[in-house]
Amino acid sequence: MTPYLETPRLLLREFTTDDADLVVQLDSDPDVMHFVTGGEPTLRGEVVAEVLPAWLDYYAQGSGHGFWAAIERATGDFLGWFHLRPGAGHPPGEPELGYRLRRTAWGQGYAVEGSQALIDKAFTELGAARVLAETMVVHTASRRVMEKCGMRVSRTFHQDWAHPIPGDEHGDVEYAITLDEWRAAADGGGAEPAGRRREPRTPDQASSRPSRSASAITSRSGRPRATAAAKASSCSTFTRPAASFTAIA
Ligand SMILES: CC(C)(COP(=O)(O)OP(=O)(O)OC[C@H]1O[C@@H](n2cnc3c(N)ncnc32)[C@H](O)[C@@H]1OP(=O)(O)O)[C@@H](O)C(=O)NCCC(=O)NCCS
């Protein structure tokens, strides 16, 4: 299988139906799921029937967006996943970054390494004008990842979650980096990321994508899993790609 992306230590590849056990195992760790569902695991049946099919739909559309299995190159081990998906409620060209890694992989810079590479790819190959990410205000680790990737707070917001988890009372925060900010960072303009410089494609060059709305299938709070369609956050498990989201050249 052709990798989607490679970094010095990571390989990002498409998920397959054979990956169900890996996803179930990842989501069975309450620490991993703490800011996602309050610690609740994702049921195997849900992974098989809903999560993986939704992820595979992204690849079928060929837009370059989706969820990607993160493999440690040195060992071949599955570390978790990253996503770069259409930002719910945002115009085309504003994809949303997200990540979920096994606890044994935390603290080694993997989240920043994968995220930075995805941001680079969004600007150089996918025609992004802006890359977004969302998390809870109290999720220090996730916020730090975003900051180390050169993203800055664009808004804070409060949302009524069907099943609140501790920290919800402080709200959620959206981070963003624009193409201009990414360019400035790549040129050594003072922002934090190393920013490997490659010439970005403009949104027009990438494709003229029709507008789409990515509906949430699973909420961050997790219950009720299949019916919390109005709830989407960067911590949620997946969104199903809109059928009209077109491929890029
Ligand atoms: C959030 C997550 C992806 C971070 O992954 P990671 O690989 O440990 O992150 P990195 O090693 O790249 O660390 C990035 C920065 O965050 C800091 N950081 C990591 N965990 C932290 C924590 N618990 N508290 C404060 N800072 C933390 C690191 O120290 C580092 O900053 P530094 O270089 O200035 O020290 C990981 O904890 C995870 O998968 N959590 C469960 C799923 C989840 O919550 N996903 C996000 C949903 S919005």
The ligand as an ORCA input file, in Angstrom:
! r2SCAN-3c Opt
* xyz 0 1
  C      -2.929     14.698     22.713
  C      -1.899     13.679     22.256
  C      -2.129     13.347     20.796
  C      -0.496     14.271     22.428
  O       0.414     13.361     21.817
  P       1.978     13.316     22.153
  O       2.620     12.480     21.088
  O       2.189     12.951     23.559
  O       2.396     14.830     21.954
  P       3.888     15.308     21.729
  O       4.848     14.323     22.305
  O       4.040     15.649     20.279
  O       3.951     16.591     22.666
  C       3.609     17.857     22.224
  C       3.747     18.836     23.359
  O       2.692     18.627     24.297
  C       3.250     18.476     25.581
  N       2.426     17.570     26.345
  C       2.163     16.290     26.083
  N       1.350     15.770     27.032
  C       1.120     16.778     27.908
  C       0.335     16.891     29.087
  N      -0.370     15.854     29.561
  N       0.322     18.078     29.734
  C       1.014     19.130     29.258
  N       1.754     19.096     28.130
  C       1.807     17.927     27.459
  C       4.618     17.917     25.339
  O       5.462     18.117     26.458
  C       5.030     18.700     24.131
  O       5.412     20.010     24.434
  P       6.952     20.419     24.728
  O       7.751     19.882     23.578
  O       6.909     21.891     24.815
  O       7.328     19.745     26.000
  C      -1.996     12.379     23.086
  O      -1.925     12.716     24.449
  C      -3.264     11.585     22.826
  O      -3.357     10.836     21.858
  N      -4.258     11.718     23.720
  C      -5.510     10.930     23.636
  C      -6.407     11.322     22.469
  C      -6.734     12.791     22.489
  O      -7.062     13.355     23.518
  N      -6.644     13.400     21.296
  C      -6.895     14.818     21.129
  C      -8.343     15.083     21.119
  S      -8.703     16.807     20.841
*
